[in-house]
Amino acid sequence: MSAPAKRSVTITLDGSNRSTSLPLLSGSVGPDVFDIRKLYGDLGVFTYDPGYGATASCDSKITYIDGDEGILLYRGYPIEQLAEKSNFLEVCYLLLNGELPNAAEAAEFHDGVMRHTMLHEQLRTFYNGFRRDAHPMAVMCGVVGALSAFYHDSLDIHDVESRRISAFRLVAKLPTIAAWAHKYAVGQPFVYPRNDLTYAENFLYMFHAVPAEEYKVNPILSKAMDLIMILHADHEQNASTSTVRLAGSTGANPFACIAAGIASLWGPAHGGANEAVLKMLAEIGSVDNIKEFLADVKDKDNHTKLMGFGHRVYKNYDPRAKIIQKACHDVLEELGIKGDPLLDLAMELEKIALSDPYFIERKLYPNVDFYSGIILKAMGFPTSMFTALFAVSRTVGWVSQWKEMMEDPQQRIGRPRQIYTGAPQRDYVPPARRG
Ligand code: SDX
């Protein structure tokens, strides 16, 4: 919990003698928060913050973002250092447990995850209920939610061991579920996981291998996949994480909560933006059309957004975007792809936008989604799978945040209030007397 309040703020209601003193709480880093829990009791008023832009919904030790400075820390470790020196499973351990693992802990965690990569055979048939052209995120929502129907032995959210095994199952099975969603869409047979491979290698293997021939994982691709997963693993109280926390606060089981998070991530304003960026670049077509496109973006009547730009928290460059942009160049070069027109277009678009007063005044910079689609496309993933890959990576963040909430003794059901602007109380009018 945050440090005991040393300072407070006093609020007095105009035109009344009612006032209250609200404690100011300090975290380990970042802005202080006013504890408003007694506000309604003392003054009979609520706070109003649509979109929760200035509201701390919880006390968390997992991820810290400084949006003005473009800083992102997982359990205190800068994302740049983890991206360069760590690997995704080690980051999973860090997010879930709070510390980097020693060799024995890392080995035990690896085994724990890899032993849960398979799905119940009945879940295979579950895919058959979908059209082959179903969006992979629709399949992910359905299949992950269906896990609740298979793992009755780990649905007791108040049992530490149940929470632990559910965490293993979710981190381990999401790659299999996503890879099988792709196989189902393209009409190829499902490929079972291989526990002798690393987490990222195993995902690429299940996604690309076919029974007809041997599949060798390209180390360039598995390294890039591992990096992309690290960068997407967690991100404080974003929309999908807040969805998971709200669902979990009612006591819903972890599989249902993660399915809710997947549904929330799907939106183009959130995780769906990586897919939307590729569509946007395709629509722009060439650097010659950038100026006209940006004119549309600045014309409010158009409702056109520069996808992959802007962020509720980052008012500076998203540190993940910088890392992915560099990885784009490295992967394309290592794959021998001489110049990618999409990357060239994206870089020119970024250059022009970052010098345009509209974007400068609004502090709109590239976010994680601006370049991620380009590297994923270069790695051979279909655009429709981009958000599903984001969900695979973010599952460990969702589970870590859900686990933290379940272990919080102050945890209670989330239930925001509102300002009511509808009709005051009135009596029923029979049909004969209506206008
Ligand atoms: C993710 O929260 C997270 O942490 C999310 C995430 C994670 O890891 O979980 O980081 C992942 O979701 C990244 C964001 C991906 N989404 C996109 O790239 C979609 C495009 N971006 C926008 O939709 C928007 O920037 C949001 C949704 C990301 C943020 O919206 P906000 O905070 O509500 O910002 P806003 O709408 O209040 O914008 C302020 C101004 C407005 O203009 P004015 O009304 O002041 O004139 O900036 C404009 C907006 O119209 N604006 C944009 C813009 N984003 C904001 N104008 C053009 N293009 C954009 N992309």
Residues whose N, C-alpha, C, O or C-beta is under 5 A from the ligand:
A	BS01	SDX	H235 N238 A239 P268 A269 H270 G271 A273 V297 T304 K305 L306 M307 G308 F309 G310 H311 R312 R362 N367 D369
